[in-house]
Amino acid sequence: MKLRIRIINFIHKTASGSRKFRTLLTPVGALVFTLFTAGFAVLSLYTDKMLSFPAVLPQEFLNIAAVPVILTGIFFMSWSVFHFLRVKGTPVPLNPPPELVSSGPYAHSRNPMLTGVFILLFGLGIYFNSISMIFVYTPLFILLMVLELKLIEEPELELRLGKKYLDFKHNTPMFFPRISWKSKSE
């Protein structure tokens, strides 16, 4: 059996299995994702130092520009987690909510928490004046997350939630809400 299918089946079995086991695995999943994300930030700062990338923007500008971006990322992440916790689940795929969450930020995006993480990484790139974090590592992180979502998470959600998730996937953008300029009366 392909590794991808084995991973999907493991996540599905765990996500629909014993609540006690899911709860035990939640901190492990959260830690792995946090370390993976932090690794990209650390690696980008190391790359900047090793390649002697110059500071592009003045420090005064960085603080003014970075803080609102970082806070926006944290806001989306927190808002998303709050909506998962409301229905007794977590953002960790091994311990998901028992039902499809389509309220709050999930009414506009299938992955608003990851959108928040992406925004946070860009904000940290600005704050640290890191060329590689902004132009290399954050885009690479986004690419890897899209691949993981498409190859593993979404197939597991389709398996576990069926038509509800397929409809949600069809009607809700992956990361960024659709912008409509039409008024509701049109």
VEXKOLBA-787936 format. One line per 10 residues: number of its first residue (from 1); for each residue x, y, z negated of N, C-alpha, C, CB. Coordinates in steps of 0.02 Angstrom, whole numbers, plus 50000, padded with zeros to 5 digits. Each point is the difference from the previous one (the first is absolute). Last residue first. Glycine has a CB too. Layout:
NUM	X,Y,Z,X,Y,Z,X,Y,Z,X,Y,Z; ...;
END
This chain:
186	48581,52113,50325,50009,49983,50071,49989,49928,50014,50081,50090,50009; 49914,50016,49771,49938,50008,50037,50007,49982,50074,49968,50089,49920; 50215,49913,49921,49957,49943,49989,49935,50005,50040,50049,49988,49886; 50175,50126,50210,49959,50009,49941,49952,49940,49994,50008,50127,50009; 50241,49865,50104,49928,50006,50013,49964,50013,49935,50009,49924,50100; 50227,50029,49928,49984,50071,50003,49925,50011,50013,50116,50024,50042; 50051,49778,49840,49946,50013,50048,49981,50073,49997,49957,49882,49988; 50249,49932,49941,49977,50069,49994,49948,50011,50054,50111,50040,49951; 49982,49732,49908,49985,50032,50064,49976,50071,49987,49971,49888,50054; 50197,49988,49772,49929,50009,50020,49995,50032,50069,49968,50011,49880;
176	50242,49835,50043,49979,50069,49999,49929,50008,50026,50119,50035,50016; 49981,49742,49956,50033,50044,49952,49969,50070,49995,50102,49937,50022; 49797,49877,50109,50048,49966,49957,50028,50047,49946,50028,49924,50095; 49722,50114,50009,50069,50001,50022,50048,49971,49948,49973,50101,50069; 49766,49828,49970,50041,50042,49956,50073,49998,50024,49922,49978,49903; 49894,49891,50196,49973,50068,49991,50044,50048,49961,49891,49947,50005; 50162,49816,50043,49980,50030,50064,49980,50074,49993,49962,49886,50037; 50089,49986,49769,50061,50008,50041,49984,50035,50066,50049,49897,49947; 49771,50041,49915,50038,50054,49968,50062,50016,50042,49958,49964,49886; 49917,49850,50179,49963,50062,50014,50037,50061,49972,49892,49935,49998;
166	50198,49855,49951,50006,50012,50073,49964,50064,50020,50009,49876,50020; 49969,50046,49758,50065,50031,50012,50010,50015,50074,50047,49939,49901; 49755,49953,50038,50002,50065,49966,50066,50035,50014,49925,49956,49909; 50043,49819,50166,49971,50052,50043,50002,50070,49968,49926,49912,50049; 50228,49921,49822,49961,49986,50060,49976,50062,50037,49966,49898,49945; 50174,50050,49844,49941,50043,50000,49956,49994,50062,50065,50078,49930; 50140,49789,50031,49966,50003,49936,49934,50039,50003,50111,49994,49946; 50029,49983,50249,49986,49933,49975,49957,50003,49937,50108,49958,50049; 49975,50242,50040,49949,49973,50045,49978,49931,49976,50050,50065,50097; 50128,50034,49789,49937,50035,49985,49943,49975,50044,50066,50101,49964;
156	50150,49818,50080,49976,49973,49937,49934,50033,49980,50117,49977,49964; 49993,50104,50230,49973,49932,50011,49974,49969,49935,50080,49986,50095; 50024,50227,49883,49935,50002,50035,49973,49931,50017,50034,50110,50047; 50183,49907,49848,49946,50023,49958,49932,50000,50035,50083,50070,49941; 50117,49857,50183,49986,49962,49939,49937,50025,49964,50122,49979,49989; 49967,50113,50223,50017,49929,50004,49978,49960,49939,50096,50033,50070; 49867,50209,49952,49972,49967,50059,50011,49924,49999,50019,50105,50064; 50076,50030,49762,49927,50005,49999,49968,49960,50057,50010,50113,49947; 50225,49904,50046,49975,49958,49945,49924,50002,49997,50106,50022,49935; 49997,50121,50221,50009,49929,50019,49973,49954,49945,50102,50032,50068;
146	49899,50196,49885,49951,49986,50052,50005,49927,50021,50004,50120,50041; 50158,49956,49810,49935,49994,49967,49944,49985,50051,50039,50080,49910; 50180,49963,50170,49997,49936,49964,49933,49990,49965,50124,50007,49983; 49912,50201,50124,49998,49946,50049,49995,49931,49966,50068,50071,50079; 49966,50117,49783,49932,50001,50030,49993,49943,50050,49992,50125,49984; 50221,49909,49928,49956,49974,49948,49928,49996,50027,50074,50049,49909; 50083,50056,50227,50013,49928,49998,49954,49966,49948,50120,50020,50036; 49875,50217,49976,49969,49968,50059,50010,49924,50003,50017,50108,50060; 50092,50004,49763,49927,50002,49992,49965,49974,50062,50012,50098,49923; 50226,49913,50087,49975,49950,49953,49925,50003,49988,50111,50006,49947;
136	49996,50151,50212,50018,49929,50013,49963,49953,49952,50112,50037,50040; 49867,50210,49960,49999,49981,50071,50016,49926,50014,50032,50115,50022; 49954,49989,49751,49945,50029,50040,49997,49968,50070,50012,50107,49936; 50162,49831,49916,49936,49980,49970,49942,50024,50043,50052,50002,49885; 50169,50060,50176,49986,49930,50016,49934,49977,49968,50124,49979,50008; 49953,50242,49952,49985,49991,50070,49981,49928,50015,50079,50093,50029; 49908,50047,49739,50027,49939,50029,49976,49990,50072,50003,49950,49886; 49965,50209,49910,50032,50026,50061,50033,49942,50038,50019,50113,49945; 49841,49878,49852,50071,49982,49998,50039,50023,50061,49968,49903,49931; 49798,50143,50055,50028,50021,49935,50075,49987,49997,49890,49976,49946;
126	49987,49946,50243,50007,50074,50000,50036,50022,49936,49894,50012,50070; 50055,49763,49943,50050,50016,50051,50013,50075,50004,49965,49899,50065; 49861,50022,49800,50065,49988,49968,50057,50015,50048,49948,49912,49927; 49835,50102,50160,50011,50053,49950,50067,49992,49964,49877,50009,49986; 50054,49820,50162,50018,50061,50038,50015,50058,49952,49928,49962,50097; 49993,49842,49804,50068,49991,50026,50022,50060,50041,49981,49876,50002; 49796,50124,49919,50048,50006,49945,50072,49993,50024,49913,49955,49921; 49913,50004,50232,50005,50072,49986,50052,50012,49944,49879,50017,50036; 50070,49760,50011,50036,50030,50057,50011,50075,49987,49949,49914,50079; 49920,49970,49765,50070,49980,49994,50041,50032,50057,49966,49891,49944;
116	49801,50139,50063,50030,50038,49946,50074,49984,49990,49889,50002,49945; 49990,49870,50207,50007,50068,50027,50032,50045,49948,49898,49983,50074; 50045,49804,49857,50062,50000,50040,50010,50069,50033,49988,49876,50021; 49813,50096,49863,50055,49997,49952,50067,50000,50037,49927,49937,49920; 49868,50057,50203,50019,50067,49975,50057,49998,49949,49883,50036,50020; 50004,49803,50162,50060,49995,49957,50021,50068,49973,50036,49901,50067; 49771,50066,50075,50005,49933,49973,50058,49993,49950,49952,49956,50106; 49897,50271,49945,50062,49966,50020,50002,49931,49968,50061,50111,50011; 49752,50037,49957,50033,50036,50055,50061,49965,50028,49957,50103,49949; 49911,49824,49863,49947,50017,50047,50030,50032,50063,49918,50015,49905;
106	50212,49932,49903,49991,49943,50044,49941,50010,50048,50048,49926,49911; 50009,50228,49912,50046,50007,50057,49992,49943,50050,50080,50059,49925; 49716,49945,49928,50056,50047,49989,50044,50005,50060,49997,49974,49879; 49873,49803,50125,49981,50065,49971,50061,50043,49992,49903,49947,49940; 50074,49817,50130,49992,50046,50056,49976,50068,49975,49974,49904,50077; 50121,49830,49853,49996,50069,49974,49997,50046,50060,50065,49971,49894; 49869,49757,50066,50030,50050,50043,49990,50070,49969,49980,49928,50103; 50029,49865,49730,49958,50022,50055,50038,50052,50041,49894,49976,49934; 50198,49925,49870,49959,49944,50023,49956,50017,50061,50001,49958,49883; 50246,50155,50066,49931,50005,49976,49959,49942,50028,50010,50126,49992;
96	50245,49817,49992,49959,50052,50031,49932,50006,49966,50059,49980,50108; 50182,49906,49861,49946,50011,49952,49955,50056,50025,50074,49962,49906; 50114,49966,50222,49988,49938,49963,49943,50006,49949,50121,49974,50016; 49960,50214,50118,49961,49951,50039,49986,49934,49965,50049,50052,50099; 49979,50192,49786,50045,49944,50014,49959,49947,50037,50072,50024,49896; 49831,50176,50013,50025,50006,50069,50048,49944,50019,49987,50123,49990; 49813,49834,49831,50061,50040,50003,50020,50007,50073,50037,49961,49885; 49716,49994,49966,50054,49972,50041,50060,50045,49997,49917,49946,50076; 49845,50088,49837,50037,49947,49966,50050,49963,50046,49901,49987,49926; 49965,50215,50121,49966,49937,50017,50040,49939,49975,49949,50056,50102;
86	50133,50164,49856,49928,50007,49986,49962,49935,50015,50008,50121,50027; 50224,49906,50030,49988,49982,49930,49926,50003,49981,50115,50043,49973; 49953,50029,50243,50010,49927,49993,49984,49978,49928,50089,50002,50091; 49907,50227,49956,49943,49967,50033,50006,49924,49998,49987,50100,50074; 50192,50032,49840,49940,50010,49960,49940,49963,50030,50045,50113,49963; 50156,49897,50160,50004,49952,49945,49938,50005,49956,50126,50007,50002; 49893,50152,50169,49990,49933,50027,50000,49947,49945,50054,50038,50106; 50000,50184,49838,49929,49997,50019,49983,49930,50026,50000,50124,50029; 50227,49923,49927,49960,49995,49938,49926,49993,50015,50086,50069,49941; 50062,49967,50242,50015,49936,49968,49956,49989,49938,50119,50007,50043;
76	49869,50201,50067,49969,49947,50040,50012,49931,49969,50015,50071,50102; 50091,50114,49792,49927,50005,49996,49966,49944,50038,50011,50125,49989; 50222,49898,50027,49981,49971,49935,49924,50002,49992,50110,50036,49951; 49978,50069,50241,50011,49928,50002,49978,49966,49936,50096,50019,50077; 49901,50214,49927,49947,49973,50045,50007,49925,50005,49998,50108,50065; 50169,50007,49817,49937,49997,49962,49943,49974,50042,50040,50096,49931; 50168,49939,50176,50005,49945,49950,49935,49993,49961,50124,50020,49991; 49890,50161,50155,49998,49938,50039,50003,49940,49952,50057,50057,50098; 49965,50162,49811,49931,49986,50023,49994,49934,50039,49981,50124,50004; 50240,49938,49923,49954,49986,49944,49928,49989,50024,50074,50069,49927;
66	50110,49996,50225,49996,49930,49980,49945,49987,49948,50121,49990,50025; 49937,50233,50064,49970,49957,50051,49987,49929,49973,50057,50067,50088; 50052,50094,49774,49935,50027,50018,49964,49954,50048,50043,50116,49983; 50179,49831,49956,49955,49993,49943,49930,50024,50017,50097,50016,49923; 50070,50012,50242,49985,49929,49988,49951,49990,49943,50114,49973,50042; 49977,50244,50014,49946,49978,50044,49979,49929,49985,50042,50077,50089; 50143,50010,49797,49939,50036,49979,49940,49979,50041,50070,50098,49965; 50150,49820,50091,49969,49967,49942,49935,50034,49978,50115,49965,49964; 49967,50044,50296,50021,50029,49936,49960,49969,49942,50032,50108,50058; 50015,49749,50168,49957,50054,49976,50027,50027,49934,49901,49949,50058;
56	50215,49877,50055,49973,50038,50056,49962,50062,49976,49992,49895,50066; 50223,49945,49849,49936,50025,49976,49974,50047,50054,50032,49989,49876; 50133,49816,50205,49998,50065,49966,49930,50014,49973,50092,50042,50076; 50035,49714,49957,49950,50044,50031,49997,50065,49962,49933,49901,50039; 50220,49891,49948,50013,50071,49986,49952,50046,50037,50120,49971,49983; 49888,49781,49996,50009,50032,50065,50013,50075,49995,49925,49913,50049; 50040,49958,49754,50052,49963,50038,50014,50033,50067,49964,49894,49943; 49860,50192,49920,50065,50012,49969,50056,49968,50041,49945,50005,49887; 49831,49960,50179,50018,50071,50008,50070,50014,49974,49878,50030,49990; 50036,49755,49974,50017,50010,50070,50020,50073,50012,49921,49909,50033;
46	49997,50035,49754,50066,49971,50010,50024,50011,50072,49975,49913,49912; 49807,50147,50037,50046,50047,49968,50073,49975,50007,49909,50033,49918; 49921,49826,50162,50005,50061,50042,50048,50050,49969,49882,49982,50039; 50070,49820,49842,50041,49986,50059,50007,50062,50044,49962,49881,49996; 49894,50131,49818,50070,49996,49979,50046,49989,50060,49964,49955,49888; 49804,50042,50152,50021,50066,49979,50074,50001,49981,49883,50023,49959; 50019,49770,50095,50004,50043,50060,50024,50070,49982,49908,49933,50053; 50049,49917,49771,50060,49980,50038,50009,50042,50062,49988,49885,49956; 49816,50133,49915,50056,50037,49970,50065,49985,50037,49942,50000,49888; 49869,49875,50175,49992,50070,50019,50058,50042,49974,49875,49986,49999;
36	50119,49789,49936,50008,50003,50073,49998,50073,50023,49948,49885,50013; 50002,50071,49762,50072,49993,50014,50015,50005,50075,50012,49928,49897; 49762,50073,50037,50033,50061,49975,50075,49997,50014,49914,50011,49910; 49955,49798,50142,49986,50056,50046,50036,50064,49978,49888,49948,50025; 50133,49865,49834,50032,49986,50064,49988,50058,50048,49986,49876,49982; 49903,50132,49811,50071,50011,49993,50037,49990,50066,49992,49964,49880; 49777,49985,50109,50011,50072,49995,50074,50017,49996,49889,50011,49942; 50050,49761,50055,49986,50030,50065,50013,50075,50000,49916,49912,50022; 50101,49977,49772,50053,49977,50045,49992,50032,50069,50009,49890,49936; 49823,50145,49901,50060,50040,49987,50058,49980,50046,49963,50013,49881;
26	49835,49858,50143,49992,50071,50018,50063,50041,49985,49878,49989,49978; 50077,49771,49969,50040,50017,50058,49999,50075,50018,49978,49885,50042; 49889,50022,49777,50071,49987,49986,50045,50023,50057,49966,49903,49929; 49801,50105,50100,50021,50051,49953,50074,49992,49981,49882,50006,49955; 50017,49829,50179,50006,50064,50038,50027,50055,49955,49905,49966,50075; 50043,49828,49824,50060,49994,50041,50013,50065,50039,49981,49876,50009; 49820,50110,49866,50057,50000,49954,50066,49998,50040,49930,49942,49912; 49864,50034,50201,50011,50070,49981,50063,50005,49955,49875,50024,50007; 50084,49781,50181,49993,50015,49928,50019,50072,49984,50026,49881,49976; 49933,50086,50280,50008,49949,49948,49989,50028,49930,50079,49942,50074;
16	49934,50167,50151,49933,49973,49987,50001,49946,49946,49969,50024,50119; 50230,50090,49947,49951,50054,49996,49930,49974,49985,50069,50066,50079; 50110,49778,49960,50011,50037,49938,49945,50052,49990,50123,49982,50009; 49877,49899,50192,49987,49953,49945,50006,50036,49933,50043,49904,50070; 50014,50219,50122,49929,49985,49998,49982,49955,49942,49996,50012,50124; 50231,50034,49917,49966,50060,49976,49926,49987,49993,50087,50073,50054; 50039,49755,50039,50018,50009,49930,49964,50061,49971,50113,49948,50021; 49863,50011,50210,49963,49950,49960,50016,50006,49926,50001,49923,50098; 50118,50214,50052,49929,50019,50000,49960,49952,49956,50012,50048,50117; 50213,49898,49917,49994,50059,49957,49927,50021,49996,50116,50037,50031;
6	49934,49789,50115,50009,49977,49931,49993,50059,49951,50077,49908,50040; 49921,50137,50190,49938,49967,49980,50004,49976,49928,49981,49964,50120; 50214,50129,49972,49947,50052,49996,49934,49969,49976,50056,50065,50093; 50127,49791,49955,50009,50036,49937,49944,50052,49990,50124,49983,50009; 49826,49799,50142,50039,50062,50003,50003,50034,49932,49968,50014,50121; 50007,49720,49905,49958,50059,50000,50045,50062,50000,49907,49938,49939;
END
